[in-house]
């Protein structure tokens, strides 16, 4: 049976399952509405709205929090889960990297699916 539930926006694990109108992650006990996932699919279809991991719309200047540890390409550094990033700027980046921001490790492009609105 193929896995159809999305990865958990909180911890990033793929051991999730649908339960009624929600998805549930047994690893971190996070629950989120299926409608939030539908919102992420709308973004992929090009409705022009950039959404965070929970489906909330993001705007320039918002503060966000990382929902997953992210390894920095070309470096041995890692952006840690829970890190707060202030003053984001939305861009039309390549490969889904649609958030430009300044972190402790310098200026970077991140994917909105790894962020949640603070």
N, C-alpha and C positions, 0 to 999 in steps of 0.2 A: 504494500500500500504506500503510495508516494506521500511525502510530507508536504502538506499544503498550508500549514500555519506559518506566519512570518517569524523571524528571529525576535527574541525579546528586546524591546527598546531600552529596558533598564539594565540588563546584564549582558545582552548580546548572544546568549545561548540559544540554540535552535531546538531545544527540547520543549517546545510549546504545543499547546493543543487548544482547539476551540471548545467553548462551553456556553451554549446558548448564544447570547449577543456579545460575548466577551471572548478574548483569548487569555490563557493563563500560562504562566511560566512556573513549573514546579521547582526550578532551581532557586529562584529568589522570591517566589510567591507574589510576583507582580501580576496585576490584572489590568487589561486595557480593553476599551470597546472596539468591536469590529469596525465601527464607523471610522475610527482613527486610522485604521489600516486602509480603509477605502479612500480616505483623504490623501494618504501617501501615494496610492495608485493614481489618483487624480493628478497629483503633481507630476508623476512620471508621464502622464498623458498630455502635459503641457497646459494646465490651466493658469500658469503664471504665478501661483501662490507657493511660496517656500514654507514648508511645514517642518516642525521639530519631530522628534521621535514619538511624541504623544499625539500628533496631529494638530497642534496649535500653530497658527500662522505666525511667522517671524517677520520682523521689520528691521530696517536699518537702525542701529543704535541700541537694540535690545541687548540684555545680558543673558547669557546662556550657561548651562552646566553640562559637562561631558557625562554621558551615561555609560561610557565604556573606556577602558584603557586603549589608547591609540599609539601604535609604534610610528615614529617619524621616519619616513623613507630617507635613506642615505645617512642615517645617524643611529647611534645606539641609544638615543633618548626615547622616552615614552611620556606622552601626555596622560596624566592619571585621571581615572574616573572621579567625578566630584569636583574637578577643577572648574572655577568660575571664570568666564571670559566676558569682559564688558565691551560694549561699543562695537558690535559686529556690523559688517557691511555685506549686503546681499549682492552677489555677482552671478554672471552666467558663465560659470567655469566648466572646464572639460571634465568628463567622466563623473558628473554629478557633484563635483566640489563646488558648492554654491554659497559658501559663507567665507568671507575674507575677515581675518581677525588677527589681533596681536596677542600672543601667548608669552609665557615665561621663556619659551624657547625661540621666540622670534615671530615674525609675520608668517601666517600660513593660510592655506585654503583647506576648509574642512567640509565634510558632507553633513547636511542638516539632520540626517537620520541618526547621527551619533550625539545630538545635542537636545537638551530640553530647555524650555524657556524658564528663566530664573524668576 
